[in-house]
């Protein structure tokens, strides 16, 4: 082969016109910049004549319509002794018929239209959602508004729902995960608080139909509702439909007492609950700030580095990836809206390795306070939070729901516009400062649900006993509650 | 608007080498003129020279791409002794390659080889321990006190090698790279039939995905194999052994299937997981992870022509397997008589009935699906009869579980406290009898058809969810199910419902489970540790 041909052949092999060679490291790849501007709530906000706030967006992708209504109410408004009233009201709105349709008729009508209507009342808000085919919008919307405005609260359906709730109660101690979640909330926030009360057999039995009627009359009015609306429609026409559908509602804007903000956290310590399972469940943490704190950005970065972003975070790496002690290991951080949020590190490990894994997590929390995070960790997390920011708005339905929640909870409208810059501004010193301030070891609560005797045997490799890890040396053995009364024996 | 949801048939398969005809969508005006939209997505298919298939669906709602690939292998391809290897393998695919996850590949491989030598010696000790277990001298291979002194000594040596390896590896580097590039939902799942890997990325990072994924298909290194095996066992403890019904579900499933490999759990039997070797995993990769056994998926904000070029550049270099993976040939024999399973568990009284049904590709799949819709939900026949009517149950639902090679139809009901489970079982059989003996009225048929049509649209709501469905249904053998479902629903007649009810819902074809609440022990925990003395 001649030299010229060789050169030509090499050129063809090495560089076909539009296919450059594959770099030997992904770090060498170069990406086009991606500018992203989030949608603005104000562009979608409409106030109906009856005072109802609506966030609305056309989305012709599919021939469907989504309406999600948030109602200013909540389980915190249950009268003492009637815990579960709000939950039952939320459930019976959908399940108990309307003034013109029996429960059976309503169910049949909605199912024939293939319209999904769901209602519920949670701790601090009520929600009602409709998802229907655009071609059935008028019929579906009419039924949806009837459900919200003129519920029948049919007696036999109330009896059934109460019976289902009572049977659910019998299962309260069956799954260790349920025990852990419930007792964790009690340790963190206290038992008697308005937002953290248990339903009991007596409280459910005490709820009657007139109670539901009164609860509904007191809190349901369009002026206390915020709707997120998206789908295949024209905006102007949909606003007309909503004006008509929610018009003529009796009463006025409800007076709703604010959500109480007090909490009562258990003393620092180790709390142990016996449950005979081969794997112990461990939660460790403490109350955190509300979301109006200036520290939320640094705290979010701290949590992501400590345990909030899977394999990139320290707890997951240490407990799972290095030691193979758990499938699930990490941490979660929640900022409170009405009362302090919480930091919670958690994992599940076979009984014998619970103690060693607890030690490892405590060490990671300590390290967070004592040493600054690395530049690489900080860069990875900040880039991740900034790059994934658009996912908050990745569908019209999601964006509208987010705006509705922000309106309901009165979030600062500047939050989304400034979020990425605030995250980018967090330094390693900020992270260490908030860790020192908020991850206070003297306030730490540790909950261990599992087979305590097996846990105490240990792994035979590490000389550490679980009680020695108790914050403040304080160890409490908690018995299981009676599932129907929630009383401790 | 997003015009990619089109209302015509999807295009056929064509090779990457065919002329570059962009499979563009129909113009918007034409779409708007069609009065009754059908739930369809226009997916372009292509096949690389090495046999790797691709499904591409552009949709521009958000500046992200959901990307993944599915390996046509799952627990159905295993055998006793290595049950759980497909799932363990899924975990291992995140452990890096010759490039990713290491600072010094040669030193790394040398340590891995030394680790394997120690493990081989540990396996000899395990043989001794199993022998002791069979003699009744010890009770559990996993308890440290039951291990031989030699085993513990070897384990300490092994732990030293793990510590040494930490100096040369870069922990979870693939996760790190994806995370700092805006990757979300990075994960994988394993079923009886398939193993799927996926992530969602900013749309400008498609090439990064191609780099990392093709790299792990060419040169994976299964480092940290044994600690990951422990992680998988913890996953089993969490999902199966520490939940109220986990082990019972596993036992019921094993009773239902007699010969079929569907009888063992995807996560693997507890004896098998800790026995799987790295050598077996290497072999598994060679057999099942060749490109001719894989399908890649892209859904979201990408340019089809550019994406094709990137795919060709990165994935065409993955070498085809030496031979095609072996076919799974075992078929479930016809069940000859009803089977029953009765257990006490920490749960409300529950009745469960499973009938053998059909594989996913079977022409009766949609009639069976509609049968489950007729029975389930607030206005379903079972709820109306058992919960609202005779008030003997508080919950009831019916579903189909159609896998690649075989399937089942399932009914489950939570019995009201104080009511007799046998009454609930009889009431379920009565509703099944009605399906066999009486044609479903037209209005009721129309109701479930309306619901089928609406759900066909709902499942197309999010690009990420579409990507997962493409992975899943391609893994079962027919991604076009997403597009054909609505038409299949339309075609079902009342006579079809009656026919499938008569064919599959027979007494000898069913397995019945009854779970009763296990009474709490009156005395506190026994003095000896659980397991001790238990034989």
Interface residues (C-beta under 8 A of the other chain):
Chain A: X18 X19 X22 X23 X24 X25 X26 X29 X31 X32 X33 X34 X36 X60 X61 X62 X63 X64 X95 X104 X107 X108 X111 X112 X113 X114 X131 X132 X133 X160 X163 X164 X166 X167 X170 X171 X173 X174 X175 X176 X177 X274 X276 X277 X278 X279 X281 X309 X310 X311 X312 X317 X320 X321 X322 X323 X324 X325 X326 X327 X328 X348 X349 X350 X352 X379 X380 X381 X383 X384 X386 X387 X388 X390 X391 X393 X394 X395 X397 X451 X453 X454 X457 X459 X460 X461
Chain B: X1 X2 X5 X37 X39 X59 X61 X62 X63 X64 X94 X99 X100 X143 X144 X145 X166 X171 X172 X175 X176 X177 X179 X180 X181 X182 X183 X184 X186 X200 X202 X203 X204 X205 X207 X208 X211 X212 X224 X226 X227 X228 X229 X230 X231 X232 X233 X234 X235 X237 X238 X241 X242 X243 X244 X309 X312 X313 X314 X317 X346 X347 X348 X377 X378 X379 X387 X388 X391 X394 X395 X414 X416 X417 X443 X446 X447 X450 X451 X453 X454 X455 X457 X458 X460 X461 X462 X517 X525 X529 X530
